[in-house]
């Protein structure tokens, strides 16, 4: 049995709630919290000078995947959270929000594109 407050995943021990998303397991039958897994909060994304700006994209993903939730960036809806999205990078500071069907904010991260 796992020591109190620890979770075992792939032969490694993690503090409960800190295990990697792909290894996260629901405890006590509770639904897994909906959260943004990419990009990470505080990420700094840098445009590659060798790639045309119009072709630069970043991976946006939430877990668990749910067609009833959507993503918005800087207050603008960008699509369903049922599957990962590729978002065209735009310079500046951005806030990505995971939004429930009723409009509630489920999670949010901020990131910068330089």
C-alpha atoms as a printed R data frame, in Angstrom:
    type eleno elety resid chain resno       x      y       z
1   ATOM     1    CA   UNK     A     1   0.000  0.000   0.000
2   ATOM     2    CA   UNK     A     2   1.093  3.556  -0.703
3   ATOM     3    CA   UNK     A     3   2.188  5.722   2.215
4   ATOM     4    CA   UNK     A     4  -0.351  8.435   3.113
5   ATOM     5    CA   UNK     A     5  -0.350 11.289   0.608
6   ATOM     6    CA   UNK     A     6   1.721  9.450  -2.010
7   ATOM     7    CA   UNK     A     7   0.740  7.937  -5.357
8   ATOM     8    CA   UNK     A     8   2.753  5.306  -7.218
9   ATOM     9    CA   UNK     A     9   2.915  5.629 -11.012
10  ATOM    10    CA   UNK     A    10   5.292  3.730 -13.316
11  ATOM    11    CA   UNK     A    11   7.481  2.548 -10.432
12  ATOM    12    CA   UNK     A    12   7.901  6.111  -9.118
13  ATOM    13    CA   UNK     A    13   6.355  7.850  -6.096
14  ATOM    14    CA   UNK     A    14   4.669 11.240  -6.359
15  ATOM    15    CA   UNK     A    15   2.910 13.498  -3.886
16  ATOM    16    CA   UNK     A    16  -0.806 13.083  -4.558
17  ATOM    17    CA   UNK     A    17  -1.806 15.548  -7.279
18  ATOM    18    CA   UNK     A    18   1.713 16.027  -8.648
19  ATOM    19    CA   UNK     A    19   1.960 12.877 -10.771
20  ATOM    20    CA   UNK     A    20   2.236 13.430 -14.553
21  ATOM    21    CA   UNK     A    21  -1.186 13.891 -16.235
22  ATOM    22    CA   UNK     A    22  -0.896 10.711 -18.313
23  ATOM    23    CA   UNK     A    23  -0.373  8.782 -15.091
24  ATOM    24    CA   UNK     A    24  -2.940 10.580 -12.950
25  ATOM    25    CA   UNK     A    25  -5.570  8.357 -11.425
26  ATOM    26    CA   UNK     A    26  -8.896  9.271  -9.910
27  ATOM    27    CA   UNK     A    27  -9.109  8.629  -6.199
28  ATOM    28    CA   UNK     A    28 -12.175  7.625  -4.198
29  ATOM    29    CA   UNK     A    29 -14.311  7.647  -7.371
30  ATOM    30    CA   UNK     A    30 -14.039 11.419  -7.707
31  ATOM    31    CA   UNK     A    31 -14.110 12.906 -11.201
32  ATOM    32    CA   UNK     A    32 -10.718 14.102 -12.374
33  ATOM    33    CA   UNK     A    33 -10.470 17.904 -12.313
34  ATOM    34    CA   UNK     A    34 -10.568 19.558 -15.699
35  ATOM    35    CA   UNK     A    35  -7.339 21.417 -16.317
36  ATOM    36    CA   UNK     A    36  -5.058 22.796 -18.989
37  ATOM    37    CA   UNK     A    37  -1.944 20.655 -19.495
38  ATOM    38    CA   UNK     A    38  -0.367 22.577 -22.397
39  ATOM    39    CA   UNK     A    39   1.008 25.142 -22.492
40  ATOM    40    CA   UNK     A    40   2.091 25.319 -18.868
41  ATOM    41    CA   UNK     A    41   1.376 28.372 -16.758
42  ATOM    42    CA   UNK     A    42   4.203 30.893 -17.112
43  ATOM    43    CA   UNK     A    43   5.561 29.382 -20.339
44  ATOM    44    CA   UNK     A    44   7.693 31.591 -22.566
45  ATOM    45    CA   UNK     A    45   7.327 30.620 -26.220
46  ATOM    46    CA   UNK     A    46   9.810 32.035 -28.703
47  ATOM    47    CA   UNK     A    47   9.121 32.437 -32.400
48  ATOM    48    CA   UNK     A    48  11.757 30.681 -34.521
49  ATOM    49    CA   UNK     A    49  13.315 33.130 -37.009
50  ATOM    50    CA   UNK     A    50  13.715 30.288 -39.528
51  ATOM    51    CA   UNK     A    51   9.969 29.541 -39.591
52  ATOM    52    CA   UNK     A    52   7.547 32.067 -41.107
53  ATOM    53    CA   UNK     A    53   5.452 33.611 -38.304
54  ATOM    54    CA   UNK     A    54   2.240 32.504 -40.056
55  ATOM    55    CA   UNK     A    55   3.322 28.850 -39.690
56  ATOM    56    CA   UNK     A    56   4.269 28.940 -35.977
57  ATOM    57    CA   UNK     A    57   1.854 27.047 -33.715
58  ATOM    58    CA   UNK     A    58   1.658 25.868 -30.114
59  ATOM    59    CA   UNK     A    59  -0.060 22.784 -28.733
60  ATOM    60    CA   UNK     A    60  -3.103 23.464 -26.530
61  ATOM    61    CA   UNK     A    61  -4.555 20.608 -24.524
62  ATOM    62    CA   UNK     A    62  -6.778 19.968 -21.504
63  ATOM    63    CA   UNK     A    63  -7.464 16.845 -19.514
64  ATOM    64    CA   UNK     A    64  -9.746 15.052 -19.385
65  ATOM    65    CA   UNK     A    65 -10.820 15.746 -22.966
66  ATOM    66    CA   UNK     A    66 -14.430 16.886 -22.886
67  ATOM    67    CA   UNK     A    67 -16.530 18.056 -25.849
68  ATOM    68    CA   UNK     A    68 -18.647 20.143 -23.439
69  ATOM    69    CA   UNK     A    69 -15.681 22.416 -22.669
70  ATOM    70    CA   UNK     A    70 -13.995 25.016 -24.851
71  ATOM    71    CA   UNK     A    71 -10.801 27.044 -24.930
72  ATOM    72    CA   UNK     A    72 -10.568 30.811 -25.096
73  ATOM    73    CA   UNK     A    73  -7.491 32.982 -25.461
74  ATOM    74    CA   UNK     A    74  -7.613 36.588 -24.335
75  ATOM    75    CA   UNK     A    75 -11.420 36.392 -24.121
76  ATOM    76    CA   UNK     A    76 -11.926 34.942 -27.633
77  ATOM    77    CA   UNK     A    77 -13.249 31.409 -28.108
78  ATOM    78    CA   UNK     A    78 -10.806 29.313 -30.151
79  ATOM    79    CA   UNK     A    79 -12.428 25.869 -30.163
80  ATOM    80    CA   UNK     A    80 -13.501 22.709 -28.398
81  ATOM    81    CA   UNK     A    81 -11.392 21.073 -25.691
82  ATOM    82    CA   UNK     A    82 -12.483 17.623 -26.933
83  ATOM    83    CA   UNK     A    83  -9.087 17.280 -28.637
84  ATOM    84    CA   UNK     A    84  -5.775 19.173 -28.638
85  ATOM    85    CA   UNK     A    85  -5.583 22.311 -30.777
86  ATOM    86    CA   UNK     A    86  -2.751 23.995 -32.634
87  ATOM    87    CA   UNK     A    87  -2.971 27.738 -32.055
88  ATOM    88    CA   UNK     A    88  -1.106 30.203 -34.314
89  ATOM    89    CA   UNK     A    89   1.353 32.132 -32.157
90  ATOM    90    CA   UNK     A    90   0.923 35.870 -31.684
91  ATOM    91    CA   UNK     A    91   3.512 37.989 -29.900
92  ATOM    92    CA   UNK     A    92   2.586 39.237 -26.435
93  ATOM    93    CA   UNK     A    93   1.124 38.036 -23.135
94  ATOM    94    CA   UNK     A    94  -1.862 35.719 -23.341
95  ATOM    95    CA   UNK     A    95  -4.375 34.071 -21.026
96  ATOM    96    CA   UNK     A    96  -5.726 30.665 -22.022
97  ATOM    97    CA   UNK     A    97  -8.948 29.661 -20.253
98  ATOM    98    CA   UNK     A    98 -10.753 26.309 -20.139
99  ATOM    99    CA   UNK     A    99 -14.464 27.137 -20.135
100 ATOM   100    CA   UNK     A   100 -17.384 24.926 -19.056
101 ATOM   101    CA   UNK     A   101 -20.615 24.739 -21.049
102 ATOM   102    CA   UNK     A   102 -22.233 27.093 -18.515
103 ATOM   103    CA   UNK     A   103 -19.454 29.666 -19.006
104 ATOM   104    CA   UNK     A   104 -17.623 28.883 -15.756
105 ATOM   105    CA   UNK     A   105 -13.823 29.147 -15.782
106 ATOM   106    CA   UNK     A   106 -12.451 25.685 -15.023
107 ATOM   107    CA   UNK     A   107  -8.753 26.531 -15.353
108 ATOM   108    CA   UNK     A   108  -6.521 29.281 -16.718
109 ATOM   109    CA   UNK     A   109  -2.854 29.694 -17.605
110 ATOM   110    CA   UNK     A   110  -0.839 32.672 -18.748
111 ATOM   111    CA   UNK     A   111   2.011 32.529 -21.227
112 ATOM   112    CA   UNK     A   112   4.188 34.862 -23.270
113 ATOM   113    CA   UNK     A   113   5.125 34.691 -26.944
114 ATOM   114    CA   UNK     A   114   8.304 36.517 -27.937
